Amino acid sequence: MTRYLISFDDGAMTFPEEELLAVSEAAYAVVREAEEAGVWVFGAGLRSREEVSVVATDGTIADGPEDKAYLGGFCVIDVPSRAEALKWAAKIAVACRCAQEVRELVPDSR
């Protein structure tokens, strides 16, 4: 099996506020389905990009967003193929009403 990161950018979920409950319920339904299928590893939404801290290689800390894209949420699944990962990403995209990026995780060589 191979692990994949499925993610979306902060700000990508642009539906009206009154639809939040329906989107949340749809997203949790996909999570439950993935858990029952035995492919769910972990996932979470991330707090606003305004709460980002960036730690530089010299150890200095900068608070607040930079001019780049930030993750808004993600999950990790463990599936037998990229095609299977894309199927799960499609389910998540429909539930969350935003595009999802799919990336294979590099296996730990230890």
N, C-alpha and C positions, 0 to 999 in steps of 0.2 A: 504494500500500500504506500501511497505517496501523500504527503501533506501539502495542502494548498492554502494560501491566504486569500480570502475574498474580502474586499474592502471598498469603501466609498469615501469621497472627499467631504470634508466639513462644508456645510452649506449646500450639498447636493440634494438634500431632501427639501423640496420647495412647495410641498402641498399646503393647503390652508390649515391653520391651527385646529379648526374644528374636526379635521380628519385624523388628528394624531392618535386617538384611541383606536380607530379602525386599522391604521397602519401598524400600531404596536401589536394589536391582536394578530394581524396577519404575519408579522415578523416572528412573534413567539410561536405561532403555529408551524412555521418552517423550522424553527429551532427544535421543537418537539419532534417533528418528523425526522430531522437529521439525527437526533438522539436515539429515537426508536430504530432507525436504520443502522445505528452503530458507527456513523461517520463523523459525528460532532466531537471536536476536541475542546475548543474554547472560543468564546467570542464576547464582545462588549462594544457598547457605544462609548465615545470619548467626550469629555467635557469640551466646552467651547475653546476655540483657538486663542481667545483672549486670556486664557489661563495657562498658556504654554510658557515653559521656561526652556531656554536653550543653553546648554553647557558646552563651552568651547574647549578645544584641546588644551588650552592653558589653564582650564579650570574656572574661568570667569563665567558668570551667569548673567544672562540677559532675559528679562521677563517681557512677555508680550509677543504678539505675532510678528513674523517676518513676512516678506512679500513672496510667499510660496504657498503651495497647496498643503493642507494638513488633513490627516485622516479624521473622518467623522465617526467611523465605526468599522469593525472588522470581525471576521471569524476565521478559525482554522478548522479545516475538515481533513479527514484521512480517507482517501478513496483510491480505487485501483487505477484510475486513468484521468488524464486531462479532460476527456470528453465527459466523464462523470462529474468532475469539478465544475465544468461549464453548465451542466444541467442544474446543479445546486445553486450556482450563481444566478441563473435565470429565475429560479424560484424566489431567491432573495431579492432580486431586482424588482420583480412584480410586487412582492409584499411591501418592500420599503419605498417603492415608487421612485427609484433612482438607479442609475447605471452602477455596475459593480466591476471592479478590477480583479482579475484572477492571476495569481502568481504562484508558481511552484516554490516551495521552501527547499533550500539546499540541505540535504541530509547532514546530520552531525557525523563527522568522520571518526569520532572516538569509538 
